[in-house]
């Protein structure tokens, strides 16, 4: 009878260890996914900042060139501002179809992306 109690206690200890290990594994997997998504978003933000500076410089250059072509410098800036206003209206009108779907799909793909553990 004592052998059965010892075996049962050993089985319970192993089950507890197994449960703790599984909880730790799921916690580590969740941390891995969060860090993957965060690092991907952070890299995207860096690229976005660089592209923003590029667009600002290109916009100033285009404004100056258009101002020269149109005869007065401020006309070029108005033309470029009108172009950006047009883009803003398009983005507002198609926000759901273009932007929200794009960002939602990106985040979901990052979360459910399988890692290549053979490379690690």
N, C-alpha and C positions, 0 to 999 in steps of 0.2 A: 504494500500500500504506500510505503514511504517513497518507493521508486516512482510511482505514478505521480505523487505530489511534486517530487523533484523534477520529473519530466514536464509536468504541467507548468511549474514555475519557470523552468528553462524556456519552454515554448512562449510563455507570456513575456519574458525578458527579450526574447528574439523578436517577437511581434512589436514590442514597444520600440526597440532599436530600429526595426524596419520602418515603422511609422515616423519616427524622428528623422531618419535618413531621407524618407520621401518628402517630408515637409521641407527639409533643408535643400533638397534637389529642386523642388518647385520654387522655392525662394530664390535660389541661384539662377534658375532659368528666367524668372521674372526680372531679376536685376540685369541679366544679360540682355533681355529684350529692351528694357528701359534705356540702358546705356547705348544700345545700337540705334534706337530711335533718336535719342538725344544727340549723339555724335553726328548722325546724318542730318538732323535739323540744324545743328551748329555749323556744319560745313556748308549747308545751304544758305545760312545767314551770312557767312563770310563771303560766299560767292555773290550773294545779292548786294552786299555793301560795295563790293568791287564793281559790279555791273552798274550800280547806281552812280558811282563816281564817273564811270565811263560815259553813261548817258548824260550826266550833267555837262561834262566837257564837250561831248558831241553836240548837245543842244546849244551850248553857247557858241560853238563854232558854226553850226548851221544858222543860228540867229544872226550872227555877224555877217555871214556870207549872204543870207537872204536880204538883210538890211542894205548891203552894198548893191545887190541886184535890184532891189525895189526902190532905191534912191534915198531912203531915210533909215537910219539904224533901228529906230524903234519899230518899224514895220516888220522887220525880220523877227524881232522878239514876239510881236503880236501873232505872227504867222505860226511860229513854233508853239506858242501858248495855245493857239486855236487847235493845233494838231493834238496836243496833249489833252485838251478839253474833249475833243472828239473821242480819243482813246478812253478817257474816263467815262464818258457816256456809254460807250460800247461795253465796258467792264461792268458798269452798274446794271445795264439792261440784261446782260448775259451772265450775271454773277453766279447764279445757281448752277447753270450748265457748265460754265468754264472753270471758275475758280474753286468753288466748294467741292465739286466732284473731283477735280484734280488733286486738291490737298487731302481730301478724305481717302482717295485711292492710294496716294503716296504713303500716308501714315499706316493704313491697313496693310499695305504690302511690306512695309518695314517691320511691322509687328509679326506678321506671319511668314517672313522670309526665313528659309532654312539656311543655317550656317554650314559651311563646308569645314567640318571638323578635321578632315584629313590634312588640310593645309596647316593646322595649328600644331 
